[in-house]
């Protein structure tokens, strides 16, 4: 589900940039900033790069539904679904600094206009996803410097967004509960 959520968001952002900036080619890629061997991925050149930098479990209990109604009226007891928040680093990796700033400005504009993506926004939202919410993350200069240093990369103009509420459900039944089909009024005198 994480990959579907990230790929869908990447595709929608890419289409927005193509429309907003009158582009012929897609300029958004979902990728690492640095390869395992320390080299820069060529695919990132002159692109907006979306990288997953953190996963955090949402702990609000109202999301945890334990039963699913079956077509025969009974209920399947399941492990509760879990929801996660994903921190995304969105960096503008262009040869020209001015071009990096132009694309980063358009990315921020996209998320300002689209604080959430759901089926009402796009019928192409992948099955299993209902709504993705986005919120800019406030990060200090020191924390940003530490992040880029930890990744082993040279700083590029970038912003961090939190993608909220990606649901993970294994759909494994732990047991079944029979539905109540009739009420009885047996009263002993």
Secondary structure as GFF3:
##gff-version 3
##sequence-region A 1 189
A	DSSP	alpha_helix	2	20	.	.	.	ID=ss1
A	DSSP	beta_strand	28	30	.	.	.	ID=ss2
A	DSSP	three_ten_helix	42	44	.	.	.	ID=ss3
A	DSSP	beta_strand	47	58	.	.	.	ID=ss4
A	DSSP	three_ten_helix	61	63	.	.	.	ID=ss5
A	DSSP	beta_strand	67	69	.	.	.	ID=ss6
A	DSSP	beta_strand	75	78	.	.	.	ID=ss7
A	DSSP	beta_strand	82	93	.	.	.	ID=ss8
A	DSSP	alpha_helix	97	113	.	.	.	ID=ss9
A	DSSP	beta_strand	116	118	.	.	.	ID=ss10
A	DSSP	beta_strand	131	136	.	.	.	ID=ss11
A	DSSP	alpha_helix	141	151	.	.	.	ID=ss12
A	DSSP	beta_strand	158	168	.	.	.	ID=ss13
A	DSSP	beta_strand	173	177	.	.	.	ID=ss14
###
